[in-house]
């Protein structure tokens, strides 16, 4: 008998023609298939992201940014904020007393809200084609987190915890003033009363708060964000999606900053109505470059970084600034393939079918031997990561590139993205806010041609986020573990799964 990597080989005693008869009892291939099957199935399972932390620690800020990012990279994601469910249930918020641990009525209502939110999570991930759900709540006790884990296991979801820990009183106070005072909970009281009440609300959670523990929770998948990114603790990342989530969360920050987006100055090919190419600036394009330099100087921007593509027209625009700049190949204009340097009328004549296909789904249409907007979003992901890391940046880019960047910051859908207006000789100042982005448009009063092409009259009517805008949306995607695996587990009543969950 011989043990090999391929199983057990038994050498039989009879001999035939001087050679032994070899009988192989190999279970390796069956085991290999089983583990491959299990791996693929678990990869196919949806992910439930669960926030953890005391109030005013930035959980909702993180949830919204993460949801926006995942949708932008084509992962169908939705945020479920339990606080919003509570506000819909209790129309008028009275005081912190509602959150006291001995308030039985408040506990009952909060449990009902958690039930409603998790029901919606289950529907989104199992029936609506969702891949990631973000369950935004405090989830401050180990018992509550274990209950959510049981819920996820019963439904075949992976769980990834995101905990935000902050002990800096200045950061907490700033978060309360910037975010919480604008909440519907405090529309009826002044600033001092609101701050005092919210601080008491935090106290209601502090005594029972059990942070994620490196030893006790070593079997869980999580990232702990400490003091707004000063330190991180990452544990048991399971798959590609979770690794991208970790990478993204380790790049974002809350330092006040502004991002300036503009296109290059008008180019020679712009004047001729031709797309793509690598031409230089026209006379008016050079005039814009000078005007841009004057505008940037007038802003007195601290430690401004300037980024361009590797194409002549953006480089020539940046040269007029008289400051160092960094060239990014990722910022190059969308590759129009065989249509490079053609006018739209020529494309329609030479490639009528391609022209029609692009009008049907401009986001996913790929030029022959070129790119689609969907491809461009993937190419620009490293740029977004670096923009999240930086403070003040001026990005001099191109129409399609600017649309993709703008769609990320403004949370636009895939249907909207290819038709966002990014006018020549106009600067957009983006100021990231707590739950969104403020946009200021500055026209530098230099004439230029209009390169915008309006949306055609016949188009898709989908208004889902980027990742759910494909014309053939599968409402209930097949689960590969549909025979006896986790993804096909029967769904018990949610109230049985949740037990004493209070959010």
KOLMIVO-925257 format. One record per atom (N, C-alpha, C): x, y, z. Coordinates in steps of 0.001 Angstrom, whole numbers, plus 500000, padded with zeros to 6 digits. Example, Ala and Ser with C-alpha at 12.3 -4.5 7.8 and 13.67 -1.06 7.14 Angstrom:
<lumses>
513190494310507800
512300495500507800
513200496700507800
512850497750507080
513670498940507140
512900500030507870
</lumses>
This chain:
<lumses>
500858498802500000
500000500000500000
500887501238500000
500512502184499162
501312503410499028
500403504624499154
500732505512500064
499977506755500230
500605507828499345
499800508433498495
500276509485497594
499385510701497736
499804511827497166
498936513011497202
497615512791496496
497521511748495703
496319511527494917
495416510460495529
495772509922496675
494933508925497314
495757507720497735
495084506605497933
495731505377498374
495880504442497183
497086503948496925
497349503012495828
497619501632496426
496828500648496031
496984499289496545
497612498419495466
498713497767495797
499413496893494852
498888495469495043
498126494963494055
497511493642494200
498550492542494008
498273491380494540
499232490277494483
499322489588493138
498207489384492369
498355488693491081
499191489506490115
499883488800489240
500693489454488219
500188489073486848
500122490028485963
499676489777484600
500768490269483667
501292489365482827
502359489714481883
503546490361482588
503817489889483807
504976490398484520
504759491756485153
503561492299485068
503290493616485653
502190493487486694
502336494225487741
501314494202488776
500082494960488324
498939494473488762
497690495180488518
497541496237489604
497385497466489208
497283498572490164
495820498966490313
495329498935491541
493962499347491832
494034500635492635
493443501700492116
493512502999492788
492172503336493425
492218503573494699
491047504062495415
491343505516495779
490987506407494902
491371507812495070
490152508650495408
490164509211496583
489082510105496996
489497511569496858
490729511750496407
491247513118496341
490400514009495443
490032513474494266
489300514306493319
487923514667493848
487311513718494572
486010514022495167
486154515114496223
487209514996497043
487436516020498058
487767517362497416
488580517307496360
488943518536495662
487708519228495113
486826518444494506
485593519018493961
484740519607495077
484675518902496210
483853519379497328
484354520732497829
485681520837498029
486218522091498552
486117523212497529
486298522886496255
486107523896495207
484663524379495200
483746523423495301
482314523735495313
481973524636496496
482525524287497669
482257525067498874
482841526466498761
484063526572498220
484711527881498082
483931528791497156
483535528267496009
482770529067495051
481457529505495657
480814528585496389
479514528909496967
479632529986498027
480658529873498881
480811530872499921
481191532221499326
481937532200498216
482268533451497542
481018534093496977
480082533275496556
478853533771495958
477883534316496988
478087533977498260
477160534424499297
477276535934499501
476155536610499740
476182538055499984
476897538389501289
477264539644501421
477968540121502610
477109541111503379
477036540917504685
476351541844505584
477413542591506385
477536543886506133
478461544727506891
477709545290508089
478267545112509271
477611545528510510
478486546559511211
477965547754511415
478740548775512124
478649548555513625
479687548971514325
479761548847515780
480344550138516330
479759550637517419
480346551817518046
479324552688518739
479810553516519642
478957554460520353
478441555527519393
477385556233519775
476902557335518931
477986558400518730
477907559108517614
478824560202517266
480246559721517018
480385558488516554
481712557958516210
481906557818514706
480983558329513921
481162558324512473
480673557078511764
479820556292512415
479348555045511793
478537555315510530
477635556290510601
476805556584509429
477637557218508323
478594558043508686
479522558613507701
480240557496506950
480751556524507697
481446555384507094
480488554573506234
479280554335506743
478297553523506015
477944554146504675
477719555446504681
477328556123503439
478473556145502427
479677556428502895
480821556448501978
481082555055501408
480989554049502253
481240552682501811
480188552232500802
478934552580501057
477852552233500130
478067552903498779
478432554170498819
478668554914497578
479831554310496789
480902553976497483
482074553394496818
481755552043496186
481094551164496930
480809549823496411
479868549876495214
478871550742495268
477997550901494101
478780551432492905
479710552339493159
480500552938492069
481365551898491370
481883550915492129
482705549866491511
481854548682491073
480549548865490990
479650547869490406
479328546713491340
479294546962492644
478849545968493621
477522546462494190
476397545806493881
475085546292494349
475020546345495871
474923547541496408
475015547759497854
473928548715498311
473425548482499515
472397549361500077
472628549513501572
472396550719502058
472566551016503488
471222550919504196
471234550330505402
470028550213506221
470326550854507574
469888552090507736
470152552852508949
468998552647509926
469284551979511038
468231551651511995
467678552910512649
468500553940512777
468013555206513318
466900555796512475
467016555636511151
465967556132510262
464685555337510439
464794554030510650
463607553212510924
462944553682512218
463780553999513201
463234554471514479
462516555799514319
463088556710513510
462442558007513300
461121557870512545
461042556885511661
459784556658510954
458732556064511879
459193555302512867
458263554680513820
457823555666514892
458787556430515407
458494557430516443
458650558803515802
457557559402515436
457604560639514652
458222561804515422
457984561848516733
458478562970517542
459438562447518603
460694562854518506
461696562471519494
461603563435520673
461543562885521893
461385563730523079
462716563997523784
463425562931524163
464691563138524867
465484561838524904
466666561914525532
467544560755525674
466895559631526467
465825559946527218
465150558935528036
464721557734527196
464463557970525918
464034556892525022
465096555797524942
466385556159525121
467484555213524954
467978554627526276
467333554960527361
467740554393528647
467546552880528627
468483552118529182
468364550653529164
467181550124529965
466629550943530878
465472550501531665
464149551015531099
464180551615529923
462961552098529268
462387550952528429
461432550220528990
460903549025528328
460190549357527021
459449550453527005
458748550829525776
459751551183524674
460794551926525060
461815552281524084
462537551056523551
462842550094524443
463493548860524016
462630548080523035
461338548056523305
460414547331522423
460382547957521031
460320549277520987
460276549970519689
461579549765518933
462703549835519631
463992549660518971
464157548240518429
463598547267519149
463630545891518655
462797545759517384
461632546381517369
460779546340516178
461482546980514976
462189548058515233
462911548733514146
464039547854513608
464733547168514521
465791546254514088
465216545116513259
464068544585513695
463395543526512932
463053543996511526
462497545194511436
462104545736510130
463327545925509234
464413546455509811
465624546688509020
466226545378508524
466295544371509402
466877543096508994
465989542354508002
464690542517508125
463792541959507106
464104542553505738
464324543865505724
464652544537504459
466031544112503950
466967543890504876
468285543382504494
468141542035503791
467361541157504402
467177539827503828
466534539900502447
465545540759502306
464876540891501011
465841541428499952
466633542417500334
467571543017499380
468623542010498910
469154541223499840
470244540313499500
469777539013498856
468534538620499092
468064537347498541
467136537505497349
466386538602497283
465368538742496238
465635539864495239
466483540818495588
466635542006494751
468001542116494082
468788541066494140
470082541090493459
471173541813494202
470961542142495480
471991542825496248
473149541903496584
474328542466496675
475518541698497068
476036542098498441
475833543369498806
476308543859500103
475222544714500736
474942544461502010
474041545306502792
474829545869503964
474634547147504247
475321547801505367
474289548056506456
474423547332507572
473489547443508696
474059548464509671
473561549687509588
474123550826510317
473381551030511631
474006550608512728
473439550772514069
474588550706515073
474272550861516361
475338550846517370
475896549446517595
475024548445517768
475459547046517937
476589546940518959
476367547543520121
477461547731521080
477697546562522027
476828545557522060
477056544427522960
477365543161522171
478109542278522820
478471541016522168
477223540177521899
476262540235522793
475020539477522606
474300539916521331
474230541203521105
473558541703519902
474290541259518636
475606541319518682
476377540922517505
476242539427517227
476199538620518281
476003537176518096
474636536882517496
473646537660517891
472308537476517334
472290537798515843
472984538862515455
473066539220514036
473823538140513264
474852537571513882
475600536485513239
474685535291512993
473846534957513969
472904533842513783
471940534132512639
471459535365512594
470575535765511491
471280535585510149
472534536005510081
473286535892508830
473516534432508454
473853533605509436
474089532186509153
472832531502508634
471689531842509208
470430531236508773
470100531603507334
470598532748506888
470275533224505539
471430533086504553
472553532535505007
473683532331504105
474451533586503773
474514534550504721
475255535783504492
476583535729505243
477618536274504635
478856536511505368
478695537784506192
479405537860507304
479326539044508168
480707539677508291
480745540993508132
481981541749508331
481655542954509198
482307543039510369
482048544126511309
482994545295511044
482454546495511166
483243547718511049
483009548526512319
484019548570513182
483886549284514455
484671550587514407
484031551656514853
484692552956514943
484829553330516413
486075553466516854
486372553802518245
487045555165518275
486533556061519103
487142557388519209
486982557911520633
488107558301521219
488093558858522570
488481560334522573
488716560903521407
489104562310521306
487864563184521490
487764563926522598
486558564726522853
486313565803521805
487383566328521215
487213567362520185
486557566790518931
486982565604518530
486395564963517349
484932564627517602
484643564108518793
483258563757519131
482380565000519135
482879566076519756
482106567321519810
481861567877518414
482877567819517554
482735568313516185
481698567499515417
481709566191515639
480742565322514968
479322565632515424
479152565879516704
477822566210517230
477313567507516621
478176568518516570
477764569822516050
477473569756514553
478359569082513790
478224569064512331
477095568169511853
476884567055512537
475970566037512020
474706565908512854
474879565656514128
473727565297514950
472759566456515156
473279567678515208
472380568815515427
471493569068514217
471889568569513066
471049568684511879
470053567557511748
470066566637512690
469151565497512660
467723565945512946
466734565256512376
465327565576512684
464999565469514171
465829564732514931
465583564599516371
465659565939517095
466422566892516540
466694568126517276
466228569389516561
465254569255515712
464731570439515024
463936571347515955
463516570817517097
462635571568517988
463377572230519144
464730572113519206
465444572685520352
466697573425519888
467251574245520799
468432575027520439
469700574181520555
470825574776520174
472082574029520103
472505573481521456
472443574321522496
472894573889523819
472061572720524329
470758572797524155
469879571713524607
470147570429523826
470369570573522528
470608569402521686
471907568701522074
472980569487522279
474263568897522655
474152568185523994
473509568827524958
473359568224526284
472574566916526209
471499566912525430
470686565704525309
471466564584524629
472214564935523585
472930563887522860
474055563297523707
474705564105524510
475743563581525393
475144562592526394
473939562868526848
473259561929527753
472855560659527008
472523560806525730
472191559625524930
473415558707524828
474588559306524631
475815558507524561
476032557751525866
475768558424527002
475939557792528310
475068556548528452
473907556551527810
473006555395527886
473643554145527290
474578554332526372
475228553193525721
476558552814526368
477214553775527017
478591553561527461
478734552417528457
477813552309529410
477958551296530456
477891549869529916
477139549665528839
476973548308528296
477841548045527061
478651549017526667
479448548897525443
480537547843525605
480556546879524697
481583545842524658
482278545903523295
483427546554523213
484117546671521920
484530545301521388
484774545241520098
485330544023519517
486688543754520151
486931542512520518
488140542140521244
489016541230520389
490312541523520382
491234540778519528
491267539298519873
491051538956521142
491078537553521558
489681536937521550
488751537583522229
487401537018522336
486715536909520981
487013537837520084
486354537857518773
487308537464517648
488311536652517972
489328536310516974
488773535512515795
487607534887515962
487017534116514864
486139534968513950
485943536232514296
485098537111513488
485938537870512461
485270538307511411
485919539159510405
485575540607510722
486587541444510902
486286542837511252
487478543745510998
487162545032510960
488169546084511003
487773547042512109
488728547386512949
488508548356514017
489260549629513631
488517550718513479
489105552007513112
489240552828514387
490461553169514750
490721553804516040
491119555261515842
490397556150516530
490671557593516491
490763558119515063
489709557881514308
489536558411512956
490719558064512042
491204556825512164
492238556360511254
493656556466511766
493831556825513041
495192556859513587
495781555455513642
494934554476513984
495347553074513994
494206552217513466
494566551012512992
493573550053512508
493905548671513063
492867547899513303
493031546490513635
492164545702512664
492790544848511877
492076544064510864
492192542594511221
491069541890511190
491048540494511614
490267539622510632
490874538545510185
490239537480509391
489435538005508193
490102538671507298
489456539087506047
489213537837505207
487961537644504760
487578536370504145
487689536329502629
487481537456501974
487383537373500517
487759538698499864
487587538723498549
487979539888497752
487191541135498145
485889540987498335
485057542142498690
485506542730500017
485735541882501008
486153542368502321
487529543029502250
488416542502501428
489741543124501306
489632544505500668
488717544664499713
488530545984499090
487901546957500083
487002546454500913
486387547293501942
487456547800502911
488321546898503347
489393547273504276
490314548309503640
490706548063502404
491611548988501710
490981550370501587
489702550403501265
489011551687501127
488938552413502471
488527551702503520
488366552335504827
489690552828505396
490785552215504989
492094552654505471
492616553865504707
491871554305503706
492291555469502916
491476556728503201
490271556583503717
489427557764503911
489826558511505180
489527559800505213
489808560621506391
488767561737506469
488771562477507558
487763563524507754
488375564918507772
489633565044507380
490272566359507349
489568567257506334
489190568472506714
488533569382505758
489427569642504550
488858569571503359
489640569780502142
488702570079500991
489284570457499865
488517570697498644
489205570006497480
488398569490496585
488895568852495365
488384569669494189
489290570124493356
488932570931492190
489022570048490944
487954570003490189
487921569237488949
487710570179487777
488489569998486739
488234570740485501
488780569956484327
488255570253483163
488795569671481945
489973570519481461
490731569977480561
491792570724479892
491194571920479151
492023572833478737
491540573897477874
491084573342476530
490302574117475843
489800573692474531
490967573250473639
490801572116472949
491862571591472080
491525571818470610
492521571600469762
492304571741468317
491261570749467813
491281569523468339
490295568526467909
488901568856468442
488827569519469611
487524569979470107
486872570917469097
487647571825468562
487124572795467592
486597572089466347
487278571017465944
486876570278464744
485738569291465013
485334569173466282
484245568262466618
484644566802466607
485936566528466781
486417565157466740
486720564664468158
486393563396468409
486565562849469755
487945562223469902
488423562172471157
489687561508471453
490889562231470887
491879561441470476
493102562017469934
493997562605471010
495090563206470570
496050563790471518
496571565118470983
495642565997470679
496024567301470130
496354568288471244
496975569393470848
497310570443471798
496175571432471968
496441572481472746
495413573476473045
495208574435471878
493978574881471747
493666575954470801
494055577285471441
493868578374470707
494180579701471260
493317579974472483
492024579623472411
491139579836473564
491495578881474702
491978577689474360
492414576755475392
493587577298476181
494515577959475494
495661578577476171
495210579748477042
494201580460476563
493653581567477358
493026581038478645
492335579893478539
491752579275479741
492844578861480718
493939578315480208
495026577885481084
495546579054481917
495658580231481305
496093581421482044
495043581832483077
493770581771482676
492691582133483600
492635581158484774
492893579883484506
492906578878485573
494023579172486564
495177579568486061
496296579909486936
495935581064487865
495296582092487313
494885583242488125
493843582833489163
492915581977488763
491876581521489693
492484580739490854
493378579813490560
493987578993491609
494787579865492572
495509580845492036
496275581749492897
495355582541493818
494198582927493315
493264583725494119
492635582923495256
492660581600495143
492030580754496160
492894580556497403
494197580829497280
495119580644498411
494967579254499040
495094578236498218
494869576858498653
496142576303499291
496003575788500488
497151575256501226
497575573898500660
498865573759500381
499460572481499948
498681571835498799
498369572626497798
497611572098496659
498478571168495816
497908570022495461
498547569105494524
497798569163493203
498543569085492108
497948569167490771
498207567859490041
497136567264489527
497241566019488768
496741566251487348
497390565615486386
496943565665484992
496970564251484418
496448564121483208
496628562872482469
497993562921481784
498254561967480917
499508561981480155
499290562511478741
498188563208478535
497879563734477208
498247565211477114
498607565639475903
499148566984475687
498246568073476245
496956567971476001
496065569082476343
495952569317477844
496042568270478670
496021568492480124
497377568988480610
498447568467480029
499794568891480430
500016570362480092
499598570774478899
499743572180478509
498909573092479405
497754572610479840
496921573401480757
497619573569482099
498236572495482593
498920572548483889
500195573380483832
500874573377482704
502130574127482575
501929575605482875
500763576128482517
500495577556482735
500393577906484214
500181576905485070
500051577170486504
501389577528487135
502460577048486544
503781577348487095
504079576634488395
503431575500488624
503649574718489847
503923573266489456
504533572486490355
504747571065490044
503410570342489853
503400569363488983
502186568571488772
502574567119488528
501626566246488742
501860564806488618
501000564247487495
501620563479486604
500888562886485482
500399561482485852
499117561231485566
498509559918485798
498043559339484463
498531558161484129
498022557484482934
496557557110483118
496174556813484365
494786556431484657
493807557556484352
494302558806484277
493431559948483998
493279560227482503
493909559416481658
493744559611480213
492281559463479808
491913560133478720
490528560095478247
490131558673477851
488831558415477861
488311557112477453
488827556776476054
489229555532475868
489764555085474577
488598554767473643
488467555538472574
487366555339471629
487690554306470558
488819553628470669
489141552544469758
489158552974468302
488386552261467474
488355552557466031
487701553896465735
487056554485466747
486359555766466542
487203556973466931
488441556740467358
489318557856467734
489438558869466597
489311560140466970
489467561295466076
488390561367464989
487269560683465210
486136560803464289
485108561760464871
484291562355464013
483144563132464455
481979562173464684
481014562589465518
479865561716465777
479117561383464485
479036562347463575
478352562096462303
479076561011461506
480401561020461553
481176560002460841
480995558625461474
480940558598462801
480718557322463489
479364556740463100
478342557607463064
477002557152462706
476962556603461277
477731557202460383
477753556746458988
478564555457458827
479725555392459455
480609554236459265
480187553028460105
479730553308461333
479387552230462261
477984552462462833
476951552390462002
475597552705462476
475128551798463611
475498550515463552
475071549602464606
475753549953465928
477038550247465880
477763550626467094
477198551920467677
476887552851466802
476335554138467237
475020553923467985
474170553030467446
472877552747468078
473055552008469398
473985551063469433
474230550307470661
474707551220471787
475522552184471454
476026553103472482
474894553948473053
473960554346472208
472825555120472696
471919554290473601
471896552985473405
471029552128474213
471552551964475634
472857551854475786
473444551689477124
474838552290477120
474903553589477238
476169554302477081
477176553924478157
476708553582479347
477624553255480440
478397551969480155
477711550950479654
478352549652479453
478819549402478021
478457550268477104
478901550088475719
480415550284475626
481081549348474944
482531549438474751
482831549685473278
483592550744473010
484022551001471637
484814549796471108
484656549428469833
485503548371469261
486977548728469433
487723547827470058
489148548023470364
489363549203471317
488315549558472056
488420550678472991
487838550336474352
487290551343475019
486804551188476388
485341551596476505
484748551196477618
483420551656478018
483570552544479249
482488553219479628
482512553969480884
482717553015482061
482156551829481948
482340550829483001
483817550481483156
484514550311482026
485964550069482071
486691551252482705
486243552436482364
486900553651482845
486779553779484360
485623553423484900
485436553447486353
486449552528487030
486634551331486482
487612550407487062
489031550982486971
489332551631485857
490662552237485685
490892553364486686
489821554061487045
489950555236487909
489894554906489400
489674553654489747
489583553317491172
490838553709491957
492056553467491448
493240553927492190
493278555445492367
492742556178491402
492692557641491512
491766558040492656
490611557390492740
489669557676493830
490309557367495176
490996556234495273
491663555868496526
492665556944496939
493431557424495975
494436558437496298
493783559780496607
492688560110495925
491956561340496244
491416561293497667
490966560115498103
490463559982499472
491583560164500491
492788559807500135
493932559942501042
494431561375501137
494285562129500050
494877563457499954
493995564520500603
494541565737500628
493759566881501102
493330567706499885
493972568838499607
493537569687498491
494208569260497182
493383568978496179
493894568493494892
493149569181493755
493887569558492708
493304570012491445
493541568916490417
492458568389489840
492558567340488825
492178567945487476
493151568017486567
492906568501485205
492774567270484315
491576567026483817
491345565752483142
490511565937481878
489676564964481567
488917564934480319
487436564719480622
486602564879479604
485152564847479806
484673563538480431
485006562389479838
484534561106480364
485125560827481741
486393561147481921
487053560937483210
486405561795484284
486146563048483971
485534563955484936
484131563485485303
483404562943484340
482075562403484630
482147561265485643
483113560373485461
483256559239486379
483621559695487789
484551560632487893
484946561148489204
483788561872489870
483081562665489086
481949563414489622
480846562473490089
480607561399489337
479578560428489712
479897559779491048
481175559542491323
481562558973492614
481222559928493748
481634561169493632
481438562117494729
479974562514494907
479207562501493831
477805562925493909
476846561748493947
477363560528493989
476541559317494097
475525559222492961
475996559359491743
475121559309490574
474988557874490059
473883557612489359
473639556280488822
474404556072487523
474449554819487089
475116554499485825
474400555134484649
473103555294484750
472359555934483665
472684557425483597
472895558042484749
473190559474484787
474640559781484410
475550558902484809
476987559191484691
477420559654483296
477099558931482211
477638559338480901
477058560634480356
476049561185481033
475413562405480540
475599563587481490
476464563438482496
476763564565483374
477441565664482561
477018566900482772
477583568016482012
478893568478482647
479950568347481900
481276568791482331
481792569761481272
481422571003481429
481674572018480408
483143572416480368
483645572682479172
484995573224479038
485093574587479719
486249574872480280
486591576178480859
485742576508482090
485331575449482796
484587575597484049
485245574724485111
485404575276486315
486017574544487426
484932574170488426
484934572918488852
484027572468489905
484821572300491196
484360572971492244
484983572833493556
484120571900494397
484671570755494768
483955569767495570
484465569821497006
483552570000497933
483910570016499352
483176568879500046
483877567780500366
483217566665501048
482641567104502384
481375566742502603
480686567062503845
480429565766504612
479746565875505755
479515564696506595
478828563577505831
477712563890505167
476945562848504490
476792563111503000
477687563884502408
477548564177500992
478704565012500490
478427565837499499
479483566649498891
478879567947498369
479465569065498765
479026570369498288
479739570683496977
478982571174495980
479548571459494661
479375572933494336
480475573588493960
480435574968493490
481006575009492079
480273575606491160
480709575697489767
481221577106489486
482436577201488950
483062578490488659
483402578547487170
482697579406486445
482989579605485022
484069580676484899
485126580393484156
486237581336484031
486083582282482841
484901582285482249
484531583280481218
485477583298480017
485825582110479564
486583581966478318
485738581101477393
485391581621476242
484527580891475310
485164579566474884
484295578588474605
484755577283474128
483607576588473419
483943575601472604
482901574830471926
482159573969472945
480955573573472584
480162572682473425
480385571247472968
480981570421473807
481258569027473441
480244568061474039
479236568593474715
478252567726475367
477239567206474356
476977565921474402
475949565309473554
474808564860474450
473612565384474200
472466565094475056
472063563627474982
471369563208476003
470839561857476053
469840561649474913
469918560532474189
468955560297473103
467554560081473645
466564560271472791
465169560158473231
464807558737473617
465388557721472960
465134556321473298
466278555853474177
465959555468475401
467013555095476335
466454554163477384
467341553611478191
466928552808479328
466323553717480381
465396553204481148
464738554017482171
465119553578483572
466170552784483690
466589552280484988
467164553408485836
466780553483487102
467314554519487991
467994553906489205
468388552641489101
469088551998490203
470499552560490323
471195552283491456
472588552698491563
473427552073490463
474668552547490348
475559552110489274
475544550611489076
475649549867490161
475825548436490051
474567547693489673
473409548361489664
472167547665489353
471483548260488141
472248548872487238
471641549581486125
471626548793484830
472218547597484819
472220546809483602
470790546487483204
470544546460481902
469178546330481417
468539545011481805
469344543970481982
468792542687482377
469128542457483844
468335543009484741
468582542864486166
467974541555486635
468808540675487181
468298539417487698
467790539662489102
466501539493489304
465915539807490592
466366538836491673
466514537565491320
466936536593492313
468069535764491739
469322536184491939
470440535476491341
470563534078491912
470994533109491103
471114531742491605
472199531652492653
471947530881493682
472935530614494706
473551529258494410
474858529203494260
475503527956493878
475359526888494945
475085527293496172
474948526331497256
473479526001497460
472746525859496379
471296525741496468
470821524347496834
471732523365496967
471291522019497290
471198521820498797
472360521853499453
472342521626500892
473273522575501624
473663523638500974
474618524546501584
473963525657502348
474782526549502870
474289527640503701
473351528557502961
473660528814501722
472853529777500990
471434529304500781
471193528022500939
469850527503500712
469164527128502010
469717527553503140
469113527214504420
467711527763504512
466797527015505118
465431527527505257
465417528762506121
464487529644505863
464422530913506572
463476530791507762
463993530808508987
463125530763510154
462494532122510381
461461532196511197
460887533502511528
461965534410512104
461993535642511652
463057536554512053
463047536802513551
461874536799514152
461790537050515594
462482535951516388
462477534700515850
463165533613516534
464675533784516444
465117534256515310
466555534428515103
467098535553515965
466356536649516064
466874537845516716
466905537746518229
465959537046518802
465929536953520249
465766538308520895
466751538699521700
466637539939522474
467381541093521838
467532541071520514
468289542131519853
467672543498520086
468476544429520553
468046545821520711
469085546700520050
468636547533519140
469562548409518427
469361549832518914
</lumses>
